Amino acid sequence: MSQPRPSGSVCPLCGKPRAHAYRPFCSKRCAELDLGRWLKGGYVIPGRDSDDDGAGTAVPPADPAND
């Protein structure tokens, strides 16, 4: 009977056992697939809507001549 593996010991993309050389992935292929997702914008951190970006509300920098 085999013991269950902890969830952190498998590749996050395909679920195969991790390889030390490519951790946290199992292979170069999975590592490159993940990189491609990052580069193509597949992973996005949620933010505010673009029409609510605060444009025009920035404070101008202080003038060092007035100090």
MOPAC internal coordinates of N, CA, C and O (Angstrom, degrees):
PM7 1SCF
backbone

  N    0.0000 0     0.00 0     0.00 0    0    0    0
  C    1.4485 1     0.00 0     0.00 0    1    0    0
  C    1.5292 1   109.03 1     0.00 0    2    1    0
  O    1.2310 1   119.93 1   -54.09 1    3    2    1
  N    1.3354 1   117.74 1   125.91 1    3    2    1
  C    1.4544 1   120.59 1   179.33 1    5    3    2
  C    1.5208 1   109.96 1   -88.07 1    6    5    3
  O    1.2310 1   121.65 1   -29.96 1    7    6    5
  N    1.3155 1   114.44 1   150.04 1    7    6    5
  C    1.4628 1   119.72 1   179.39 1    9    7    6
  C    1.5215 1   108.88 1   -86.64 1   10    9    7
  O    1.2310 1   119.99 1   -34.62 1   11   10    9
  N    1.3393 1   117.63 1   145.38 1   11   10    9
  C    1.4684 1   119.67 1   178.79 1   13   11   10
  C    1.5211 1   110.77 1   -66.11 1   14   13   11
  O    1.2310 1   121.30 1   -37.35 1   15   14   13
  N    1.3067 1   115.11 1   142.65 1   15   14   13
  C    1.4663 1   120.53 1   178.08 1   17   15   14
  C    1.5252 1   109.49 1   -82.83 1   18   17   15
  O    1.2310 1   120.10 1   -35.46 1   19   18   17
  N    1.3248 1   117.41 1   144.54 1   19   18   17
  C    1.4557 1   119.22 1   173.11 1   21   19   18
  C    1.5243 1   109.30 1   -63.65 1   22   21   19
  O    1.2310 1   120.15 1   -31.72 1   23   22   21
  N    1.3161 1   117.32 1   148.28 1   23   22   21
  C    1.4674 1   120.69 1  -175.90 1   25   23   22
  C    1.5287 1   112.81 1   -61.21 1   26   25   23
  O    1.2310 1   119.59 1   156.61 1   27   26   25
  N    1.3272 1   118.40 1   -23.39 1   27   26   25
  C    1.4528 1   121.42 1  -179.09 1   29   27   26
  C    1.5140 1   113.53 1   -79.65 1   30   29   27
  O    1.2310 1   119.24 1   177.73 1   31   30   29
  N    1.3291 1   119.06 1    -2.27 1   31   30   29
  C    1.4538 1   120.63 1  -176.91 1   33   31   30
  C    1.5225 1   112.48 1  -102.45 1   34   33   31
  O    1.2310 1   120.34 1  -166.33 1   35   34   33
  N    1.3273 1   116.95 1    13.67 1   35   34   33
  C    1.4600 1   120.67 1   178.93 1   37   35   34
  C    1.5212 1   109.98 1  -120.60 1   38   37   35
  O    1.2310 1   121.10 1   -23.77 1   39   38   37
  N    1.3002 1   115.50 1   156.23 1   39   38   37
  C    1.4568 1   122.91 1   178.56 1   41   39   38
  C    1.5295 1   109.45 1   -63.11 1   42   41   39
  O    1.2310 1   119.37 1   -49.43 1   43   42   41
  N    1.3359 1   118.80 1   130.57 1   43   42   41
  C    1.4613 1   120.56 1  -179.37 1   45   43   42
  C    1.5302 1   113.65 1   -69.12 1   46   45   43
  O    1.2310 1   119.68 1   163.75 1   47   46   45
  N    1.3320 1   118.22 1   -16.25 1   47   46   45
  C    1.4573 1   120.06 1  -179.92 1   49   47   46
  C    1.5211 1   113.27 1   -92.44 1   50   49   47
  O    1.2310 1   120.16 1   134.79 1   51   50   49
  N    1.3323 1   117.31 1   -45.21 1   51   50   49
  C    1.4684 1   118.60 1  -173.16 1   53   51   50
  C    1.5213 1   114.28 1  -117.84 1   54   53   51
  O    1.2310 1   119.93 1   167.55 1   55   54   53
  N    1.3252 1   117.73 1   -12.45 1   55   54   53
  C    1.4539 1   120.38 1   177.66 1   57   55   54
  C    1.5213 1   115.77 1    86.21 1   58   57   55
  O    1.2310 1   119.83 1  -179.20 1   59   58   57
  N    1.3347 1   117.93 1     0.80 1   59   58   57
  C    1.4659 1   120.84 1   177.35 1   61   59   58
  C    1.5328 1   108.97 1   -75.79 1   62   61   59
  O    1.2310 1   119.94 1   -17.35 1   63   62   61
  N    1.3314 1   117.72 1   162.65 1   63   62   61
  C    1.4670 1   120.26 1   177.61 1   65   63   62
  C    1.5223 1   111.31 1   -59.78 1   66   65   63
  O    1.2310 1   120.69 1   -38.61 1   67   66   65
  N    1.3291 1   116.28 1   141.39 1   67   66   65
  C    1.4583 1   121.23 1  -179.44 1   69   67   66
  C    1.5206 1   111.88 1   -68.76 1   70   69   67
  O    1.2310 1   121.11 1   -29.93 1   71   70   69
  N    1.3396 1   115.49 1   150.07 1   71   70   69
  C    1.4653 1   122.12 1   172.60 1   73   71   70
  C    1.5236 1   107.26 1  -107.83 1   74   73   71
  O    1.2310 1   120.59 1   -47.90 1   75   74   73
  N    1.3203 1   116.47 1   132.10 1   75   74   73
  C    1.4638 1   120.53 1  -177.12 1   77   75   74
  C    1.5379 1   111.83 1   -54.72 1   78   77   75
  O    1.2310 1   119.93 1   140.20 1   79   78   77
  N    1.3029 1   117.74 1   -39.80 1   79   78   77
  C    1.4711 1   121.83 1  -177.04 1   81   79   78
  C    1.5301 1   112.67 1   -66.28 1   82   81   79
  O    1.2310 1   119.88 1   155.40 1   83   82   81
  N    1.3329 1   117.83 1   -24.60 1   83   82   81
  C    1.4627 1   120.73 1  -175.52 1   85   83   82
  C    1.5313 1   111.97 1  -120.61 1   86   85   83
  O    1.2310 1   120.16 1  -163.68 1   87   86   85
  N    1.3251 1   117.31 1    16.32 1   87   86   85
  C    1.4545 1   119.50 1  -173.35 1   89   87   86
  C    1.5114 1   111.99 1   -53.60 1   90   89   87
  O    1.2310 1   118.06 1   -37.87 1   91   90   89
  N    1.2739 1   121.29 1   142.13 1   91   90   89
  C    1.4650 1   127.16 1     7.60 1   93   91   90
  C    1.5253 1   113.17 1   -86.10 1   94   93   91
  O    1.2310 1   120.04 1  -165.59 1   95   94   93
  N    1.3129 1   117.52 1    14.41 1   95   94   93
  C    1.4625 1   121.14 1  -176.59 1   97   95   94
  C    1.5248 1   111.21 1   -98.29 1   98   97   95
  O    1.2310 1   121.05 1    -7.66 1   99   98   97
  N    1.3381 1   115.59 1   172.34 1   99   98   97
  C    1.4592 1   120.50 1  -178.52 1  101   99   98
  C    1.5238 1   112.24 1   -94.60 1  102  101   99
  O    1.2310 1   120.18 1   160.80 1  103  102  101
  N    1.3254 1   117.27 1   -19.20 1  103  102  101
  C    1.4608 1   120.32 1  -174.93 1  105  103  102
  C    1.5158 1   110.73 1  -157.82 1  106  105  103
  O    1.2310 1   121.38 1   -11.20 1  107  106  105
  N    1.3130 1   114.96 1   168.80 1  107  106  105
  C    1.4630 1   120.54 1   176.54 1  109  107  106
  C    1.5250 1   110.19 1   -62.49 1  110  109  107
  O    1.2310 1   120.84 1   143.50 1  111  110  109
  N    1.3258 1   116.01 1   -36.50 1  111  110  109
  C    1.4617 1   120.51 1  -179.98 1  113  111  110
  C    1.5297 1   111.43 1   -58.54 1  114  113  111
  O    1.2310 1   120.05 1   130.58 1  115  114  113
  N    1.3271 1   117.51 1   -49.42 1  115  114  113
  C    1.4666 1   120.58 1  -179.54 1  117  115  114
  C    1.5302 1   110.73 1   -65.67 1  118  117  115
  O    1.2310 1   120.08 1   141.55 1  119  118  117
  N    1.3306 1   117.45 1   -38.45 1  119  118  117
  C    1.4595 1   120.46 1   178.08 1  121  119  118
  C    1.5324 1   110.45 1   -62.12 1  122  121  119
  O    1.2310 1   120.28 1   137.97 1  123  122  121
  N    1.3248 1   117.06 1   -42.03 1  123  122  121
  C    1.4650 1   120.35 1  -179.99 1  125  123  122
  C    1.5270 1   112.16 1   -72.11 1  126  125  123
  O    1.2310 1   120.08 1   146.33 1  127  126  125
  N    1.3192 1   117.46 1   -33.67 1  127  126  125
  C    1.4706 1   119.93 1   174.87 1  129  127  126
  C    1.5247 1   110.37 1   -62.09 1  130  129  127
  O    1.2310 1   120.67 1   137.19 1  131  130  129
  N    1.3286 1   116.33 1   -42.81 1  131  130  129
  C    1.4620 1   120.62 1   179.22 1  133  131  130
  C    1.5278 1   110.66 1   -64.50 1  134  133  131
  O    1.2310 1   120.10 1   136.25 1  135  134  133
  N    1.3208 1   117.41 1   -43.75 1  135  134  133
  C    1.4618 1   121.24 1   177.92 1  137  135  134
  C    1.5249 1   110.49 1   -60.14 1  138  137  135
  O    1.2310 1   120.45 1   136.97 1  139  138  137
  N    1.3271 1   116.75 1   -43.03 1  139  138  137
  C    1.4643 1   120.46 1   178.07 1  141  139  138
  C    1.5156 1   112.30 1   -60.19 1  142  141  139
  O    1.2310 1   120.52 1   141.74 1  143  142  141
  N    1.3344 1   116.61 1   -38.26 1  143  142  141
  C    1.4678 1   119.67 1   177.23 1  145  143  142
  C    1.5152 1   111.02 1   -64.09 1  146  145  143
  O    1.2310 1   120.23 1   139.22 1  147  146  145
  N    1.3379 1   117.17 1   -40.78 1  147  146  145
  C    1.4643 1   120.08 1   177.60 1  149  147  146
  C    1.5313 1   110.17 1   -63.39 1  150  149  147
  O    1.2310 1   120.12 1   133.15 1  151  150  149
  N    1.3203 1   117.37 1   -46.85 1  151  150  149
  C    1.4583 1   120.58 1  -175.85 1  153  151  150
  C    1.5242 1   113.37 1   -67.18 1  154  153  151
  O    1.2310 1   120.18 1   150.12 1  155  154  153
  N    1.3407 1   117.26 1   -29.88 1  155  154  153
  C    1.4593 1   121.03 1   179.59 1  157  155  154
  C    1.5256 1   112.75 1   -89.42 1  158  157  155
  O    1.2310 1   120.41 1  -178.15 1  159  158  157
  N    1.3338 1   116.82 1     1.85 1  159  158  157
  C    1.4644 1   119.97 1   179.20 1  161  159  158
  C    1.5052 1   113.75 1    81.88 1  162  161  159
  O    1.2310 1   120.00 1  -158.37 1  163  162  161
  N    1.3237 1   117.60 1    21.63 1  163  162  161
  C    1.4570 1   121.34 1   179.51 1  165  163  162
  C    1.5156 1   113.18 1   -68.78 1  166  165  163
  O    1.2310 1   120.63 1   154.54 1  167  166  165
  N    1.3249 1   116.39 1   -25.46 1  167  166  165
  C    1.4546 1   121.56 1   176.63 1  169  167  166
  C    1.5212 1   106.90 1  -108.86 1  170  169  167
  O    1.2310 1   120.56 1   -57.48 1  171  170  169
  N    1.3222 1   116.53 1   122.52 1  171  170  169
  C    1.4593 1   120.70 1  -176.33 1  173  171  170
  C    1.5161 1   109.35 1  -132.09 1  174  173  171
  O    1.2310 1   120.71 1   -43.99 1  175  174  173
  N    1.3080 1   116.26 1   136.01 1  175  174  173
  C    1.4581 1   121.14 1   174.31 1  177  175  174
  C    1.5250 1   106.88 1   -88.72 1  178  177  175
  O    1.2310 1   119.76 1   -57.11 1  179  178  177
  N    1.3300 1   118.06 1   122.89 1  179  178  177
  C    1.4680 1   120.14 1  -178.87 1  181  179  178
  C    1.5275 1   110.77 1   -59.57 1  182  181  179
  O    1.2310 1   121.17 1   -36.46 1  183  182  181
  N    1.3072 1   115.37 1   143.54 1  183  182  181
  C    1.4555 1   121.14 1   178.92 1  185  183  182
  C    1.5093 1   110.39 1  -144.86 1  186  185  183
  O    1.2310 1   121.34 1    11.87 1  187  186  185
  N    1.3082 1   115.05 1  -168.13 1  187  186  185
  C    1.4547 1   120.32 1   179.08 1  189  187  186
  C    1.5167 1   110.90 1   -74.81 1  190  189  187
  O    1.2310 1   120.85 1   -19.10 1  191  190  189
  N    1.3454 1   115.99 1   160.90 1  191  190  189
  C    1.4602 1   120.69 1   174.76 1  193  191  190
  C    1.5138 1   109.15 1   -64.63 1  194  193  191
  O    1.2310 1   120.29 1   -29.40 1  195  194  193
  N    1.3257 1   117.05 1   150.60 1  195  194  193
  C    1.4582 1   121.09 1  -177.47 1  197  195  194
  C    1.5229 1   112.78 1   -66.48 1  198  197  195
  O    1.2310 1   119.41 1   153.83 1  199  198  197
  N    1.3420 1   118.73 1   -26.17 1  199  198  197
  C    1.4612 1   119.39 1   178.33 1  201  199  198
  C    1.5238 1   111.82 1   -78.21 1  202  201  199
  O    1.2310 1   120.21 1   173.67 1  203  202  201
  N    1.3208 1   117.21 1    -6.33 1  203  202  201
  C    1.4609 1   122.13 1   178.72 1  205  203  202
  C    1.5274 1   109.71 1  -117.57 1  206  205  203
  O    1.2310 1   120.45 1  -139.14 1  207  206  205
  N    1.3451 1   116.75 1    40.86 1  207  206  205
  C    1.4578 1   119.70 1  -175.18 1  209  207  206
  C    1.5204 1   113.56 1   -87.57 1  210  209  207
  O    1.2310 1   119.59 1  -179.88 1  211  210  209
  N    1.3387 1   118.38 1     0.12 1  211  210  209
  C    1.4473 1   120.66 1   177.28 1  213  211  210
  C    1.5143 1   113.11 1    79.95 1  214  213  211
  O    1.2310 1   119.50 1  -165.15 1  215  214  213
  N    1.3139 1   118.55 1    14.85 1  215  214  213
  C    1.4626 1   121.56 1   179.95 1  217  215  214
  C    1.5179 1   109.62 1   -59.94 1  218  217  215
  O    1.2310 1   121.78 1   -42.58 1  219  218  217
  N    1.3209 1   114.20 1   137.42 1  219  218  217
  C    1.4520 1   118.65 1   178.62 1  221  219  218
  C    1.5188 1   113.81 1    87.94 1  222  221  219
  O    1.2310 1   119.58 1   178.74 1  223  222  221
  N    1.2969 1   118.41 1    -1.26 1  223  222  221
  C    1.4574 1   120.61 1  -178.99 1  225  223  222
  C    1.5172 1   111.96 1  -108.72 1  226  225  223
  O    1.2310 1   119.93 1  -172.93 1  227  226  225
  N    1.3156 1   117.73 1     7.07 1  227  226  225
  C    1.4620 1   120.49 1  -178.97 1  229  227  226
  C    1.5181 1   110.75 1   -71.58 1  230  229  227
  O    1.2310 1   120.66 1   -35.79 1  231  230  229
  N    1.3207 1   116.35 1   144.21 1  231  230  229
  C    1.4498 1   122.26 1   178.43 1  233  231  230
  C    1.5254 1   107.26 1   -87.34 1  234  233  231
  O    1.2310 1   119.85 1   -49.52 1  235  234  233
  N    1.3318 1   117.89 1   130.48 1  235  234  233
  C    1.4634 1   119.26 1  -179.63 1  237  235  234
  C    1.5413 1   110.02 1   -65.93 1  238  237  235
  O    1.2310 1   120.27 1   -29.09 1  239  238  237
  N    1.3409 1   117.08 1   150.91 1  239  238  237
  C    1.4740 1   119.27 1   179.21 1  241  239  238
  C    1.5190 1   111.42 1   -64.42 1  242  241  239
  O    1.2310 1   120.84 1   -29.26 1  243  242  241
  N    1.3145 1   116.01 1   150.74 1  243  242  241
  C    1.4640 1   120.85 1   179.98 1  245  243  242
  C    1.5271 1   109.41 1   -68.60 1  246  245  243
  O    1.2310 1   120.99 1   -35.17 1  247  246  245
  N    1.3263 1   115.70 1   144.83 1  247  246  245
  C    1.4636 1   121.77 1   178.36 1  249  247  246
  C    1.5046 1   108.47 1   -86.50 1  250  249  247
  O    1.2310 1   119.46 1   -64.74 1  251  250  249
  N    1.3620 1   118.63 1   115.26 1  251  250  249
  C    1.4598 1   120.52 1  -177.52 1  253  251  250
  C    1.5293 1   112.69 1   -62.74 1  254  253  251
  O    1.2310 1   119.31 1   159.27 1  255  254  253
  N    1.3315 1   118.93 1   -20.73 1  255  254  253
  C    1.4692 1   121.70 1   179.97 1  257  255  254
  C    1.5334 1   111.23 1   -70.71 1  258  257  255
  O    1.2310 1   120.08 1   158.44 1  259  258  257
  N    1.3233 1   117.45 1   -21.56 1  259  258  257
  C    1.4597 1   120.70 1  -178.71 1  261  259  258
  C    1.5257 1   112.97 1   -90.72 1  262  261  259
  O    1.2310 1   119.37 1  -176.37 1  263  262  261
  N    1.3386 1   118.80 1     3.63 1  263  262  261
  C    1.4791 1   120.33 1  -178.55 1  265  263  262
  C    1.4720 1   112.60 1   -79.66 1  266  265  263
  O    1.2310 1   120.10 1   180.00 1  267  266  265

